[in-house]
């Protein structure tokens, strides 16, 4: 297991304080700070993921619980309706995101905003976010929107316009509790339901038309 590089700006100062407390013979403070450093580091863990199913299968971009599936119109994806699958990330979930499918980044847009609780309906519209549009190998466009939450102070995307990605690649991280919206064309089959727990880079979340089924 590795850790996202964004972890160290939070973990190292706490670890230094833990060592300082130990040197000052404050064992309880040192232990508390050490545990805090470990917990913060756990938010940014990057486990190994693999998936060997059909190339038409799109994987979950985030780790968490599916809270909503809704037909919407998203201007960045064109005039047609798309299906938006919302995943809520608690502080206990892994906070890195992965590419759902192979393709090329055609839009990578950061939007500053507020920090209301990610489970609130308006969070997707008013909170800080980063929207990435990927054109898949069959010419369809999908979207991944990283949304900050009440505790998430920052969303980070690793992707730039024109960049090629492969299914399962790391594409970004959200610092602490947050939300990720995944947009697929209306014609795609959604393979998850509200309340399902999904694992980034592993759980089949949608299927392109004509897909041959999922696997793992």
C-alpha positions as CSV (number, residue, x, y, z in Angstrom):
1,X,0.0,0.0,0.0
2,X,1.2,3.5,-0.8
3,X,-0.2,7.0,0.1
4,X,-1.2,10.0,-1.9
5,X,1.5,12.7,-1.9
6,X,-1.0,15.2,-0.5
7,X,-0.9,13.4,2.9
8,X,2.5,14.5,4.0
9,X,1.7,18.2,4.5
10,X,-0.8,17.1,7.2
11,X,1.0,14.1,8.6
12,X,4.6,15.3,9.0
13,X,3.9,18.3,11.3
14,X,1.8,16.1,13.6
15,X,4.5,13.4,13.6
16,X,7.2,16.0,14.5
17,X,5.0,17.3,17.4
18,X,4.6,13.6,18.6
19,X,8.4,13.2,18.6
20,X,8.9,16.5,20.4
21,X,6.3,15.5,23.1
22,X,8.1,12.3,23.6
23,X,11.5,14.1,24.0
24,X,9.8,16.4,26.6
25,X,8.6,13.3,28.4
26,X,5.0,13.9,27.7
27,X,4.1,10.3,26.8
28,X,0.3,10.7,26.7
29,X,0.5,13.7,24.4
30,X,3.0,11.9,22.3
31,X,0.8,8.9,22.0
32,X,-2.3,11.0,21.1
33,X,-0.4,12.9,18.4
34,X,1.1,9.7,17.0
35,X,-2.4,8.2,16.7
36,X,-3.7,11.3,15.0
37,X,-0.8,11.2,12.5
38,X,-1.7,7.5,11.7
39,X,-5.4,8.3,11.3
40,X,-4.7,11.2,9.0
41,X,-2.4,9.1,6.9
42,X,-5.1,6.4,6.6
43,X,-7.3,9.0,4.8
44,X,-4.8,9.1,2.0
45,X,-4.0,5.4,1.6
46,X,-3.8,4.1,-2.0
47,X,-4.5,0.3,-2.0
48,X,-3.7,-1.8,-4.9
49,X,-6.8,-2.3,-7.2
50,X,-7.4,-4.6,-10.2
51,X,-10.3,-5.5,-12.5
52,X,-10.2,-7.9,-15.4
53,X,-13.7,-7.7,-16.7
54,X,-15.1,-6.4,-20.0
55,X,-13.6,-3.3,-21.6
56,X,-17.2,-1.9,-21.8
57,X,-17.5,-1.9,-18.0
58,X,-17.0,1.4,-16.3
59,X,-15.6,1.3,-12.7
60,X,-16.5,3.3,-9.6
61,X,-14.3,6.5,-9.5
62,X,-14.7,6.8,-5.8
63,X,-14.8,4.8,-2.6
64,X,-18.0,5.2,-0.5
65,X,-21.8,4.8,-0.5
66,X,-24.1,5.5,-3.5
67,X,-26.6,8.1,-2.3
68,X,-28.5,9.1,-5.5
69,X,-28.9,8.1,-9.1
70,X,-30.7,10.7,-11.2
71,X,-31.2,11.8,-14.8
72,X,-29.8,15.3,-15.3
73,X,-28.6,17.6,-18.0
74,X,-24.9,18.6,-17.6
75,X,-23.8,21.4,-20.1
76,X,-20.1,20.2,-20.0
77,X,-21.3,16.8,-21.4
78,X,-23.5,18.2,-24.2
79,X,-27.2,18.7,-24.7
80,X,-28.4,15.1,-24.0
81,X,-29.5,13.9,-20.6
82,X,-27.0,11.9,-18.6
83,X,-27.3,9.7,-15.6
84,X,-25.6,11.1,-12.5
85,X,-24.5,8.5,-9.8
86,X,-23.5,10.2,-6.6
87,X,-21.1,8.6,-4.1
88,X,-20.7,10.0,-0.6
89,X,-17.3,9.6,1.1
90,X,-17.2,9.6,4.8
91,X,-14.0,10.2,6.8
92,X,-13.5,6.4,6.9
93,X,-13.4,6.0,3.2
94,X,-10.3,6.0,0.9
95,X,-10.1,9.5,-0.6
96,X,-8.3,9.0,-3.9
97,X,-10.2,8.7,-7.1
98,X,-9.6,6.5,-10.2
99,X,-10.5,6.7,-13.9
100,X,-13.6,4.7,-14.6
101,X,-12.7,4.0,-18.3
102,X,-9.9,4.4,-20.9
103,X,-10.1,7.7,-22.8
104,X,-8.8,11.2,-23.3
105,X,-9.5,14.2,-21.1
106,X,-11.4,16.8,-23.0
107,X,-12.2,19.1,-20.1
108,X,-10.6,19.7,-16.7
109,X,-12.4,22.5,-14.9
110,X,-11.9,23.8,-11.3
111,X,-14.7,25.8,-9.7
112,X,-14.1,27.6,-6.3
113,X,-17.0,27.5,-3.9
114,X,-18.3,26.9,-0.4
115,X,-17.8,24.0,2.0
116,X,-21.4,22.9,3.0
117,X,-21.9,19.3,4.0
118,X,-21.4,17.0,1.0
119,X,-24.7,15.1,1.7
120,X,-26.8,18.2,1.2
121,X,-28.5,18.4,-2.2
122,X,-27.1,21.8,-3.1
123,X,-23.5,20.7,-2.4
124,X,-22.9,19.7,-6.0
125,X,-23.8,23.2,-7.2
126,X,-22.3,25.5,-4.5
127,X,-19.2,23.7,-3.2
128,X,-15.7,23.8,-4.4
129,X,-15.4,21.2,-7.2
130,X,-13.3,19.9,-10.1
131,X,-15.1,18.5,-13.1
132,X,-13.3,16.2,-15.6
133,X,-14.8,15.1,-18.9
134,X,-13.3,12.0,-20.5
135,X,-14.0,11.0,-24.1
136,X,-14.0,7.2,-24.0
137,X,-12.5,5.0,-26.8
138,X,-16.0,4.6,-28.4
139,X,-16.5,8.4,-28.6
140,X,-18.9,8.8,-25.7
141,X,-18.3,11.3,-22.9
142,X,-18.4,10.6,-19.2
143,X,-17.9,13.0,-16.3
144,X,-16.2,12.8,-12.9
145,X,-17.0,15.7,-10.5
146,X,-15.0,15.9,-7.3
147,X,-16.9,17.9,-4.7
148,X,-15.5,19.3,-1.4
149,X,-17.5,18.7,1.8
150,X,-17.8,20.2,5.3
151,X,-14.5,18.7,6.3
152,X,-12.9,18.6,2.9
153,X,-10.9,21.7,2.4
154,X,-9.6,21.0,-1.0
155,X,-10.2,18.9,-4.1
156,X,-7.1,18.0,-6.2
157,X,-7.2,16.7,-9.8
158,X,-4.2,15.1,-11.5
159,X,-5.7,15.5,-15.0
160,X,-5.1,18.1,-17.7
161,X,-7.0,18.6,-21.0
162,X,-5.6,16.3,-23.7
163,X,-4.2,13.8,-21.3
164,X,-4.8,10.1,-21.9
165,X,-6.0,7.9,-19.0
166,X,-6.5,4.2,-18.5
167,X,-9.2,2.6,-16.5
168,X,-8.0,2.4,-12.9
169,X,-5.4,5.2,-13.1
170,X,-5.3,7.5,-10.1
171,X,-6.9,10.8,-11.2
172,X,-7.1,12.8,-8.0
173,X,-7.8,13.1,-4.3
174,X,-10.2,14.9,-2.0
175,X,-8.9,16.0,1.4
176,X,-11.3,14.4,4.0
177,X,-15.1,13.8,3.8
178,X,-16.6,14.6,0.4
179,X,-18.6,13.5,-2.6
180,X,-18.0,12.4,-6.2
181,X,-20.6,12.6,-8.9
182,X,-20.2,10.2,-11.9
183,X,-22.0,11.0,-15.1
184,X,-22.7,8.4,-17.9
185,X,-24.9,8.6,-21.0
186,X,-28.5,7.8,-20.5
187,X,-28.1,4.7,-22.7
188,X,-25.6,3.1,-20.3
189,X,-26.8,0.4,-17.9
190,X,-26.2,1.4,-14.3
191,X,-25.0,-1.6,-12.3
192,X,-25.3,-0.2,-8.7
193,X,-28.2,1.0,-6.6
194,X,-28.8,3.6,-3.9
195,X,-27.2,2.4,-0.7
196,X,-24.6,0.2,-2.3
197,X,-21.0,0.4,-1.1
198,X,-18.5,0.9,-4.0
199,X,-14.8,0.5,-4.2
200,X,-12.8,2.9,-6.5
201,X,-11.1,1.1,-9.4
202,X,-12.8,-2.2,-8.7
203,X,-16.6,-2.0,-8.4
204,X,-18.4,-2.2,-11.8
205,X,-20.7,0.9,-11.9
206,X,-22.0,1.1,-15.4
207,X,-22.0,-0.7,-18.7
208,X,-21.7,0.6,-22.3
209,X,-24.5,-0.5,-24.7
210,X,-23.7,-3.9,-26.0
211,X,-21.4,-4.8,-23.1
212,X,-20.7,-8.4,-22.5
213,X,-21.3,-8.4,-18.7
214,X,-19.1,-7.6,-15.8
215,X,-16.3,-9.5,-14.1
216,X,-13.6,-9.0,-11.4
